[in-house]
Amino acid sequence: MDPHSSSDLAQPDLYVVKKKHPLAIRWFHWINFPVIFTMVWSGLLIFWANSSRPGYARVTLFGHPVFPKSFYQPSVPSWWPKWLPHDTETVNNQPKLFLYSLKYRLAEGMYWHFFFFWFFAINGLLYISYLILSGEWRKIVPQKKSLALSIKVVLHDLRILKKEPEKDGIYNHAQRLAYTGIILIGILMIISGVAIYKPTQASWLTALLGGYVMAKWIHFWATMLICAFFVVHVFQVIKTGWANFRSMITGHDIEKVAVTSNSRESEGAA
């Protein structure tokens, strides 16, 4: 037998480059990252500004504090170098150092919050418009079977279910639910934010949300859902590996294709 015959030669791996994320989607995605971070940070400045009133700015759930008081103004540990950023406040006539402080910064928080609100709203409006006009919405809108299959996706991620559930397109059904849900939460954040900012001028909107206090409640917990989405999203990116992160930067993905002896000519062309 000819040692150089095609049947005996090891078939080399064939990789193809596939387009995955359009440029517009990548721009909207990366713009949102610093914008949402600044919105959350400045929102906490507004929320915690009047902390001198006991219980006024504490986040509670069913009457119990969600975060400890140190979350809003953590003390500087003993090993913290003094040349690193920190905040100083006089307590009992003695200077005390904190890693950061969210107290008494209402004006600063409102300035950043309202300024970046326009970036958040315009970027979101352009994103939704692009999804509709380009037809990209078909890739993220949930299907009838998405809820049932998303449960299987979660069980697979928890290693309870071995077989990876099916997916239609580049996103699995859990991602479809999450990405559609985060759009709705973003819209809810804008609506509740306007109701809080202009409770007199937009009194009908404030009343629609159940009043000023309820609008604040909705706005805060919508923010917490976005933070939770961000944490899970980053964890999933780390879990799936570098290729997933790279595709959101370059817009392309590299896939390994099985090569058979009958495809050697087409392989050479590729």
LOGULO-26842 format. One record per residue (C-alpha): residue number from 1; residue in one letter; x, y, z. Coordinates in steps of 0.25 Angstrom, whole numbers, always signed. Example, Ala and Ser with C-alpha at 12.3 -4.5 7.8 and 13.67 -1.06 7.14 Angstrom:
BEGIN
+-----+------+-------+-------+-------+
! seq ! type !     X !     Y !     Z !
+-----+------+-------+-------+-------+
!   1 !    a !   +49 !   -18 !   +31 !
!   2 !    s !   +55 !    -4 !   +29 !
+-----+------+-------+-------+-------+
//
This chain:
BEGIN
+-----+------+-------+-------+-------+
! seq ! type !     X !     Y !     Z !
+-----+------+-------+-------+-------+
!   1 !    m !    +0 !    +0 !    +0 !
!   2 !    d !    +5 !   +14 !    -4 !
!   3 !    p !   +10 !   +20 !   +10 !
!   4 !    h !    +6 !   +34 !    +4 !
!   5 !    s !    -8 !   +30 !    +0 !
!   6 !    s !   -19 !   +39 !    +4 !
!   7 !    s !   -26 !   +29 !   +12 !
!   8 !    d !   -14 !   +27 !   +21 !
!   9 !    l !   -11 !   +42 !   +23 !
!  10 !    a !   -15 !   +49 !   +36 !
!  11 !    q !   -26 !   +59 !   +33 !
!  12 !    p !   -22 !   +73 !   +37 !
!  13 !    d !   -32 !   +81 !   +46 !
!  14 !    l !   -40 !   +91 !   +38 !
!  15 !    y !   -44 !  +104 !   +44 !
!  16 !    v !   -54 !  +114 !   +38 !
!  17 !    v !   -57 !  +128 !   +42 !
!  18 !    k !   -72 !  +131 !   +44 !
!  19 !    k !   -78 !  +145 !   +46 !
!  20 !    k !   -85 !  +145 !   +59 !
!  21 !    h !   -88 !  +159 !   +65 !
!  22 !    p !   -91 !  +171 !   +56 !
!  23 !    l !   -83 !  +184 !   +58 !
!  24 !    a !   -95 !  +191 !   +63 !
!  25 !    i !   -98 !  +181 !   +74 !
!  26 !    r !   -84 !  +181 !   +79 !
!  27 !    w !   -84 !  +197 !   +80 !
!  28 !    f !   -97 !  +197 !   +87 !
!  29 !    h !   -92 !  +186 !   +96 !
!  30 !    w !   -79 !  +193 !  +100 !
!  31 !    i !   -85 !  +207 !  +101 !
!  32 !    n !   -94 !  +201 !  +112 !
!  33 !    f !   -83 !  +196 !  +121 !
!  34 !    p !   -78 !  +209 !  +126 !
!  35 !    v !   -91 !  +216 !  +125 !
!  36 !    i !   -98 !  +206 !  +134 !
!  37 !    f !   -87 !  +206 !  +143 !
!  38 !    t !   -87 !  +221 !  +145 !
!  39 !    m !  -102 !  +221 !  +146 !
!  40 !    v !  -102 !  +211 !  +158 !
!  41 !    w !   -90 !  +218 !  +165 !
!  42 !    s !   -97 !  +232 !  +164 !
!  43 !    g !  -110 !  +226 !  +168 !
!  44 !    l !  -104 !  +221 !  +181 !
!  45 !    l !   -98 !  +235 !  +183 !
!  46 !    i !  -112 !  +241 !  +182 !
!  47 !    f !  -118 !  +229 !  +190 !
!  48 !    w !  -108 !  +230 !  +202 !
!  49 !    a !  -107 !  +246 !  +202 !
!  50 !    n !  -116 !  +248 !  +214 !
!  51 !    s !  -111 !  +237 !  +222 !
!  52 !    s !  -111 !  +246 !  +235 !
!  53 !    r !  -126 !  +242 !  +237 !
!  54 !    p !  -127 !  +229 !  +244 !
!  55 !    g !  -132 !  +218 !  +234 !
!  56 !    y !  -135 !  +228 !  +223 !
!  57 !    a !  -125 !  +222 !  +213 !
!  58 !    r !  -124 !  +208 !  +218 !
!  59 !    v !  -128 !  +198 !  +207 !
!  60 !    t !  -138 !  +188 !  +214 !
!  61 !    l !  -146 !  +176 !  +209 !
!  62 !    f !  -158 !  +172 !  +218 !
!  63 !    g !  -153 !  +182 !  +228 !
!  64 !    h !  -139 !  +176 !  +229 !
!  65 !    p !  -126 !  +183 !  +224 !
!  66 !    v !  -121 !  +177 !  +211 !
!  67 !    f !  -107 !  +183 !  +212 !
!  68 !    p !   -99 !  +186 !  +225 !
!  69 !    k !   -96 !  +200 !  +228 !
!  70 !    s !   -81 !  +198 !  +225 !
!  71 !    f !   -85 !  +195 !  +210 !
!  72 !    y !   -87 !  +210 !  +208 !
!  73 !    q !   -75 !  +215 !  +216 !
!  74 !    p !   -65 !  +204 !  +218 !
!  75 !    s !   -53 !  +207 !  +227 !
!  76 !    v !   -39 !  +207 !  +222 !
!  77 !    p !   -32 !  +194 !  +226 !
!  78 !    s !   -19 !  +196 !  +234 !
!  79 !    w !   -10 !  +191 !  +222 !
!  80 !    w !   -16 !  +201 !  +213 !
!  81 !    p !    -5 !  +210 !  +207 !
!  82 !    k !    -8 !  +225 !  +210 !
!  83 !    w !    -5 !  +229 !  +195 !
!  84 !    l !   -16 !  +221 !  +190 !
!  85 !    p !   -30 !  +227 !  +188 !
!  86 !    h !   -38 !  +228 !  +201 !
!  87 !    d !   -48 !  +238 !  +207 !
!  88 !    t !   -46 !  +245 !  +220 !
!  89 !    e !   -57 !  +249 !  +230 !
!  90 !    t !   -56 !  +255 !  +244 !
!  91 !    v !   -63 !  +246 !  +254 !
!  92 !    n !   -63 !  +251 !  +269 !
!  93 !    n !   -53 !  +262 !  +265 !
!  94 !    q !   -44 !  +251 !  +260 !
!  95 !    p !   -40 !  +249 !  +245 !
!  96 !    k !   -45 !  +235 !  +240 !
!  97 !    l !   -41 !  +229 !  +227 !
!  98 !    f !   -51 !  +221 !  +218 !
!  99 !    l !   -49 !  +214 !  +205 !
! 100 !    y !   -60 !  +222 !  +199 !
! 101 !    s !   -72 !  +230 !  +204 !
! 102 !    l !   -86 !  +231 !  +198 !
! 103 !    k !   -90 !  +241 !  +209 !
! 104 !    y !   -93 !  +256 !  +206 !
! 105 !    r !   -91 !  +255 !  +191 !
! 106 !    l !  -105 !  +258 !  +186 !
! 107 !    a !  -101 !  +269 !  +176 !
! 108 !    e !   -90 !  +261 !  +170 !
! 109 !    g !   -98 !  +249 !  +169 !
! 110 !    m !  -110 !  +256 !  +162 !
! 111 !    y !  -100 !  +263 !  +152 !
! 112 !    w !   -94 !  +249 !  +148 !
! 113 !    h !  -107 !  +242 !  +148 !
! 114 !    f !  -115 !  +252 !  +140 !
! 115 !    f !  -103 !  +254 !  +130 !
! 116 !    f !  -101 !  +239 !  +127 !
! 117 !    f !  -116 !  +237 !  +127 !
! 118 !    w !  -116 !  +243 !  +113 !
! 119 !    f !  -106 !  +233 !  +108 !
! 120 !    f !  -113 !  +221 !  +114 !
! 121 !    a !  -127 !  +226 !  +108 !
! 122 !    i !  -121 !  +229 !   +94 !
! 123 !    n !  -112 !  +216 !   +93 !
! 124 !    g !  -124 !  +208 !   +98 !
! 125 !    l !  -134 !  +215 !   +87 !
! 126 !    l !  -123 !  +212 !   +76 !
! 127 !    y !  -121 !  +198 !   +81 !
! 128 !    i !  -136 !  +195 !   +80 !
! 129 !    s !  -138 !  +202 !   +67 !
! 130 !    y !  -126 !  +194 !   +61 !
! 131 !    l !  -132 !  +181 !   +66 !
! 132 !    i !  -145 !  +184 !   +59 !
! 133 !    l !  -140 !  +189 !   +46 !
! 134 !    s !  -129 !  +179 !   +44 !
! 135 !    g !  -137 !  +167 !   +48 !
! 136 !    e !  -127 !  +164 !   +59 !
! 137 !    w !  -139 !  +163 !   +69 !
! 138 !    r !  -142 !  +149 !   +64 !
! 139 !    k !  -129 !  +144 !   +70 !
! 140 !    i !  -132 !  +149 !   +84 !
! 141 !    v !  -147 !  +149 !   +86 !
! 142 !    p !  -152 !  +136 !   +94 !
! 143 !    q !  -160 !  +125 !   +87 !
! 144 !    k !  -171 !  +117 !   +92 !
! 145 !    k !  -161 !  +106 !   +97 !
! 146 !    s !  -151 !  +116 !  +103 !
! 147 !    l !  -156 !  +116 !  +117 !
! 148 !    a !  -156 !  +100 !  +118 !
! 149 !    l !  -142 !  +100 !  +111 !
! 150 !    s !  -136 !  +111 !  +119 !
! 151 !    i !  -138 !  +102 !  +132 !
! 152 !    k !  -130 !   +91 !  +125 !
! 153 !    v !  -119 !  +101 !  +122 !
! 154 !    v !  -118 !  +105 !  +136 !
! 155 !    l !  -118 !   +90 !  +141 !
! 156 !    h !  -107 !   +88 !  +130 !
! 157 !    d !   -99 !  +100 !  +136 !
! 158 !    l !  -100 !   +94 !  +150 !
! 159 !    r !   -95 !   +80 !  +144 !
! 160 !    i !  -108 !   +74 !  +148 !
! 161 !    l !  -112 !   +71 !  +134 !
! 162 !    k !  -101 !   +65 !  +125 !
! 163 !    k !  -107 !   +68 !  +111 !
! 164 !    e !  -106 !   +82 !  +106 !
! 165 !    p !  -120 !   +87 !  +102 !
! 166 !    e !  -123 !   +91 !   +88 !
! 167 !    k !  -122 !  +105 !   +84 !
! 168 !    d !  -127 !  +113 !   +72 !
! 169 !    g !  -116 !  +122 !   +66 !
! 170 !    i !  -105 !  +128 !   +74 !
! 171 !    y !  -112 !  +129 !   +87 !
! 172 !    n !  -118 !  +118 !   +96 !
! 173 !    h !  -132 !  +120 !  +101 !
! 174 !    a !  -128 !  +124 !  +115 !
! 175 !    q !  -120 !  +136 !  +108 !
! 176 !    r !  -132 !  +139 !  +100 !
! 177 !    l !  -140 !  +141 !  +113 !
! 178 !    a !  -129 !  +149 !  +120 !
! 179 !    y !  -126 !  +158 !  +108 !
! 180 !    t !  -141 !  +161 !  +105 !
! 181 !    g !  -143 !  +163 !  +120 !
! 182 !    i !  -131 !  +173 !  +122 !
! 183 !    i !  -137 !  +181 !  +111 !
! 184 !    l !  -151 !  +182 !  +118 !
! 185 !    i !  -144 !  +185 !  +131 !
! 186 !    g !  -136 !  +196 !  +124 !
! 187 !    i !  -149 !  +202 !  +119 !
! 188 !    l !  -155 !  +201 !  +133 !
! 189 !    m !  -143 !  +208 !  +139 !
! 190 !    i !  -145 !  +220 !  +130 !
! 191 !    i !  -160 !  +221 !  +133 !
! 192 !    s !  -158 !  +220 !  +148 !
! 193 !    g !  -146 !  +230 !  +147 !
! 194 !    v !  -155 !  +240 !  +140 !
! 195 !    a !  -166 !  +238 !  +150 !
! 196 !    i !  -156 !  +241 !  +162 !
! 197 !    y !  -149 !  +252 !  +155 !
! 198 !    k !  -162 !  +260 !  +151 !
! 199 !    p !  -173 !  +255 !  +160 !
! 200 !    t !  -181 !  +268 !  +158 !
! 201 !    q !  -179 !  +270 !  +143 !
! 202 !    a !  -181 !  +255 !  +140 !
! 203 !    s !  -191 !  +253 !  +151 !
! 204 !    w !  -199 !  +243 !  +143 !
! 205 !    l !  -187 !  +234 !  +141 !
! 206 !    t !  -184 !  +234 !  +156 !
! 207 !    a !  -198 !  +231 !  +159 !
! 208 !    l !  -198 !  +220 !  +148 !
! 209 !    l !  -186 !  +213 !  +156 !
! 210 !    g !  -193 !  +214 !  +169 !
! 211 !    g !  -188 !  +227 !  +174 !
! 212 !    y !  -175 !  +233 !  +177 !
! 213 !    v !  -170 !  +223 !  +188 !
! 214 !    m !  -174 !  +211 !  +179 !
! 215 !    a !  -167 !  +218 !  +167 !
! 216 !    k !  -154 !  +219 !  +176 !
! 217 !    w !  -156 !  +204 !  +180 !
! 218 !    i !  -157 !  +200 !  +166 !
! 219 !    h !  -145 !  +208 !  +161 !
! 220 !    f !  -136 !  +203 !  +172 !
! 221 !    w !  -140 !  +188 !  +170 !
! 222 !    a !  -139 !  +189 !  +155 !
! 223 !    t !  -125 !  +194 !  +157 !
! 224 !    m !  -122 !  +182 !  +166 !
! 225 !    l !  -127 !  +173 !  +155 !
! 226 !    i !  -118 !  +179 !  +145 !
! 227 !    c !  -106 !  +178 !  +155 !
! 228 !    a !  -110 !  +163 !  +156 !
! 229 !    f !  -110 !  +161 !  +141 !
! 230 !    f !   -97 !  +168 !  +140 !
! 231 !    v !   -90 !  +158 !  +150 !
! 232 !    v !   -97 !  +146 !  +144 !
! 233 !    h !   -93 !  +151 !  +130 !
! 234 !    v !   -78 !  +153 !  +134 !
! 235 !    f !   -78 !  +139 !  +140 !
! 236 !    q !   -84 !  +132 !  +128 !
! 237 !    v !   -74 !  +139 !  +119 !
! 238 !    i !   -62 !  +134 !  +128 !
! 239 !    k !   -68 !  +120 !  +128 !
! 240 !    t !   -70 !  +119 !  +113 !
! 241 !    g !   -56 !  +124 !  +110 !
! 242 !    w !   -48 !  +134 !  +102 !
! 243 !    a !   -54 !  +131 !   +89 !
! 244 !    n !   -68 !  +137 !   +94 !
! 245 !    f !   -61 !  +149 !   +99 !
! 246 !    r !   -53 !  +151 !   +86 !
! 247 !    s !   -65 !  +150 !   +77 !
! 248 !    m !   -71 !  +162 !   +84 !
! 249 !    i !   -59 !  +170 !   +81 !
! 250 !    t !   -56 !  +165 !   +66 !
! 251 !    g !   -70 !  +161 !   +63 !
! 252 !    h !   -65 !  +147 !   +58 !
! 253 !    d !   -64 !  +133 !   +63 !
! 254 !    i !   -55 !  +122 !   +59 !
! 255 !    e !   -61 !  +108 !   +58 !
! 256 !    k !   -54 !   +95 !   +56 !
! 257 !    v !   -60 !   +87 !   +44 !
! 258 !    a !   -59 !   +72 !   +43 !
! 259 !    v !   -51 !   +68 !   +30 !
! 260 !    t !   -53 !   +55 !   +23 !
! 261 !    s !   -45 !   +49 !   +12 !
! 262 !    n !   -55 !   +53 !    +2 !
! 263 !    s !   -54 !   +68 !    +5 !
! 264 !    r !   -39 !   +69 !    +3 !
! 265 !    e !   -40 !   +77 !   -10 !
! 266 !    s !   -50 !   +86 !    -4 !
! 267 !    e !   -41 !   +87 !    +9 !
! 268 !    g !   -30 !   +92 !    +0 !
! 269 !    a !   -39 !  +102 !    -6 !
! 270 !    a !   -42 !  +107 !    +7 !
+-----+------+-------+-------+-------+
//
